[in-house]
Amino acid sequence: MAWYHNYFKGLPQRAWKLHQDEEYTDYEVDFLRDVLEIKEGSRVLDMLAGYGRHAIPLAEEGCKITCIDISSEYCDELKAVSKKQKLLLTVICDDVLQCAIEENAFDAAYCIGNSFSFFPRAEMQQFISKMANAVKPGGHITIHTENLAESILPNFQVRNWMPVKDDIIYLAENEYRPEEGYIEAEQTFISGSEKVTHTVRQHIFTLSEITYMFESAGLQVVGTFGNLEADPFALGDEQLYLVAKKL
């Protein structure tokens, strides 16, 4: 069983949510609306949706959103919000690699939030192909990652820590394994007397490798950006926003 099956619950899940910047999320939603060319009535797929920080605003604007995530806690929260606000939002609580997704049914799809490093090469190709198969020809797909090789390796940190809201402390011990192409991290979350530790694997790909996998899935990469202002991605940029179009 992969690490992410049991990671997003309890203290790590709460820390991830508290770490998000609402204003930045609003900018990401604006970015998604523009690059995915979506509008009221568009049918959109959110892969690894979390608690719906992008899906909910888009659904509030009248988009028909399908969210897939493996965390039952996030999915329950998202279902409750959807029911309360009467949104056109469907929640599928499952492993994205295992669940069935309707083909050629969505106007657009996205995976935003640095989840685009959970899978080794073969499974990553499967993940990208599932997104591609779900989108109608001519539809757009956007992904985000902070774990691109060109981003993380030039300034690789063996140890790092940061405070999170509600007095949560996050610590990580990182080891890069070049033969396998992943970073294995021992992540620890501390809040008062509570302490939770997980071993996490983040798979590292170059932009060239990701482009090849997108093209192999029948997608044309039309933009690679280092920020939400759509500046072209360059070596050392901390993150990548990639936009592709289904041929």
N, C-alpha and C positions, 0 to 999 in steps of 0.2 A: 504493500500500500504506500502510495506517494505521501510525502510529508504534508502536503497541503490539504489532505483529507481530514486531518485532525488539528490543524493549526489555528483556524479562524473561529475560535470560541474562547469565552472567558476573557482573561486579562489581555492577551495579544489582540483579540478582536476589538476590545474597548480602546486600547492604545492606538490602533490603526485609525479608528474613527475619530478620536480626539485630535490626532495629528493632522487631519485634513483642514485646509484653509478654505472657508466658505467663499471668500471673494475670488480666490484662484479657481475654485470649482465653477463659479459663474463664468469666468473667462473661458474655461474649457468647454462649457456648454455652448457658448457663443461660437467658439472655434468649430465644434462638431456640427452645429447648425449650418455653418458656412461651407465647410469642406465636404460634408456629406450631402449637401444640397437637399436638406429635408425641410418639410413644412407641415402644417396641420394636415392630419390624415395619413402622413407617411408611416409605413410599417418598418420598424427599426429593431434590430437585434443587438442586445447588450450582453456580450460574453464576459463572464466573471464579473458580475454586476455589483457584488458587495451589497451594501445597504441602499443602493440606488441613488447615489448622489448626483449622477448624470441623468439617469432614467426618469426620476421623479420630475425634475424641471421640464424635460422634453415632453413627458406625458401631460403635464399641466398645460402645455401649449397645444395639446390636441394630437400629438403623435401616438401611434399604437405601438407600445414597447413590449417586447418579450425579453425577460431577464433570465439568465442562467447563472447559478452560483451553487457551490457545494456546501456553504455554511448554512445550516438550518437556522441559526440565530439571525443571521442577516436576512434570510428568506422570510422568516416569520415577521420580522420587523417591516420588510418591504411589502408583504401582503397586507399587514395591518394599515400601513399608510395608504396603500392603493384602495383598500376597502373604505376607509374613512373619507378619502377625498374623491371617491368614485372615479378613479382614473382608468383609462384604457391600457391596463398594464397586466401582463401575464407573467407569473413567476414560476420557474422550473428549478426545483432544488435537486441538483444532480451533478455528476462529473461531466464536464463539457465534452470529454472524449468518448463518453459512453452513451449519452442521451441522444435520442433521435431528434433531428431538426428538419423542419419542412424545407424542401429544396426550391430554389427560385421563387421564394415567397416574400422576401424582404427588399425594401427599397435601399437599405443601407445597414451596415453593421459596424460595431466598434468594440475595442478592448482597451480601456483607459484605466490607469491606476497602478502601473508598474507590475501587472500580473503577467506580462508577456515575456516571462523567463522561467516559468514553472516547468517546462517540458524539455526533455532531451530531443535530439535532432529528429528522429523518426516520428515522435509524438507531436513535435512542433509542426512538422509538415502536415500531419493529420489535422491538427488544430486549425491551421491556415486554410486547408482544403475544405474543412467543414464550414468555415466562415464564407469562403468563396461559393460553395454550393448553395448556401442559404440565400445569397443575394441574387437579384434579377440581373440579367445582362445590362450593362450600362450603370449599374449601381456602384456606390463607393464604400470602401472599408477604411477605417482609421485605427491604428494601434499606437500605443505609447509605451516606452520603456526607458528606465534609467540604468539598465544593465547591458547596454550595448558595449561591445569590446572597446570601441573607440572612446566611450565615455568613462568606463570604470577602470580600465587597466592603466592609463597614463598616471593616475593618482590613486592607485590601489592602497587601501588602508587595511592593515592586519587587525587592528582593534579600533573600535569607535563606540561612542556612547552619546546619548542625548536625553535631556529631560523632556517629558511629555506632560500635558495638562493633567490635573487631578493628582499631582505628586507621583506620577509613574516615571520610572527610570528605565531606559532601554540601553542594553549593552550588547556588543557583538564581537565575537572572535572569528575572523575570516581566514580561510585558506583557499587559495586559488590552485586548482588542479588542472594544469594545461593539457595533459594527455586526454582527460575526459571532457574538458571544456566547461567546467562549472566551478562555482565558488561554493564551498561548504562552510556554513556559518553556524556557530552555536549562539543563538539569540536568547537573551535573558531579559525578562520583564519583572520589575520589582515595584510593588506598591504597598507600603507599610510592612506588615508581616507576610504578605503574599508574594510568592516568587514562582515564576513559571519559566522553564527553559525548553527550547525546541532546537533540533538540528534541521537546518534548511539548506536546500540545494537550489542555487540560481544558475541556470544554464546561460552561458555567454556566447553570443554570436556576433560576427561582424555585420556591418550594414550590407556588404556584398552578399553574405550568406542569406540574410533575411530577404533581400531582393530576389535572389535566385529561387527561394522557396515560394515567394509570392508569384513569381512568373511561372513556376512549375504548376501552380494551382489555377492558372488561367487568369491571373491578375496583372495589370500593368501599373507599376509604381509611378505615380504622377507628381509626388512631392515628398521630400524628406526635410524636416524642419527641426531646428534646435530649440525653438520656443514657440509660444502662441502668437508671436508677431510674424510668424512664417519666414524667419530668416533661415537661409539654407543651412543644413546641418554641417558642422565642421568638427575635425578632430579635437577632442577635449570638451565638447559641449556636454553638459550634465544629463541631457535627456534627448530623446528622439520622438518626434511625432511623424509618423509615416502615413501617407494617403495613397490608396490604390483604387483602380477602377476595374470592374469585371468586364472582360472582353466579350 
